[in-house]
Structures are given as C-alpha cells and as structure tokens.
C-alpha cells in the first residue's frame, strides 16, 4: 500500500507512468510493483525536469 500512496503523490506532482517494462529504477512503472517505498532515479529525474 505504501508504494501505491507514493505513486499517487508522484501523480499529484505531475509524474506519469514512464516505464513500459518492470525496470527497477522507477516507482512510476506502467505495471507491477518493485516493493520500493521511496522515489528512485527516474522519478527524481522526472521531478528535476518538471521543476528545475
């Protein structure tokens, strides 16, 4: 459930699902969970691009 909450908060900040495969470096995956409850590399990069 924590990963779902994190994903929804990331949506609130404007991030979309970016991964087409189960890649381990993004919470904003298109499907499935990776049991990570923190933002990961791709997520931080997306935020940095959106909010420079």
Backbone torsions as a table, in degrees:
resi	resn	phi	psi	omega
1	UNK	NA	-34.5	-179.5
2	UNK	-61.3	-38.4	179.5
3	UNK	-66.7	-35.7	177.7
4	UNK	-65.0	-42.8	178.6
5	UNK	-62.9	-45.2	178.4
6	UNK	-60.2	-43.3	179.2
7	UNK	-60.7	-42.9	-179.4
8	UNK	-68.8	-36.6	175.9
9	UNK	-65.4	-40.6	177.2
10	UNK	-62.2	-37.7	174.1
11	UNK	-60.4	-40.5	179.8
12	UNK	-62.2	-29.2	177.2
13	UNK	-86.9	3.3	173.2
14	UNK	98.5	6.6	178.1
15	UNK	-82.6	144.8	176.8
16	UNK	-113.4	170.7	174.0
17	UNK	-66.9	124.7	-174.0
18	UNK	-115.1	-18.0	-174.8
19	UNK	-96.7	134.2	176.0
20	UNK	-94.5	-16.4	-179.7
21	UNK	-127.1	167.6	178.7
22	UNK	-76.3	77.4	178.8
23	UNK	-90.9	142.9	-171.4
24	UNK	-80.8	-1.5	-173.1
25	UNK	-111.2	27.4	176.3
26	UNK	-152.2	134.6	172.4
27	UNK	-78.3	-25.9	-176.1
28	UNK	-84.3	49.0	-179.5
29	UNK	-75.3	153.7	-179.8
30	UNK	-70.0	-26.6	179.1
31	UNK	-159.9	156.9	177.9
32	UNK	75.6	169.6	178.5
33	UNK	-121.1	155.3	175.7
34	UNK	-118.5	12.4	177.2
35	UNK	57.4	36.5	175.4
36	UNK	-112.5	134.3	-175.5
37	UNK	-114.4	22.7	177.3
38	UNK	-133.7	159.7	174.4
39	UNK	-68.2	144.3	-177.6
40	UNK	-113.8	180.0	-172.5
41	UNK	-48.4	-52.7	-177.3
42	UNK	-64.4	-34.8	178.8
43	UNK	-66.5	-46.1	177.6
44	UNK	-62.3	-40.5	178.0
45	UNK	-62.1	-40.4	177.6
46	UNK	-64.1	-41.8	177.9
47	UNK	-66.6	-40.6	179.8
48	UNK	-64.2	-34.7	177.9
49	UNK	-71.1	-40.3	-176.4
50	UNK	-75.6	-36.1	-177.6
51	UNK	-126.3	77.1	-175.6
52	UNK	-65.7	NA	NA
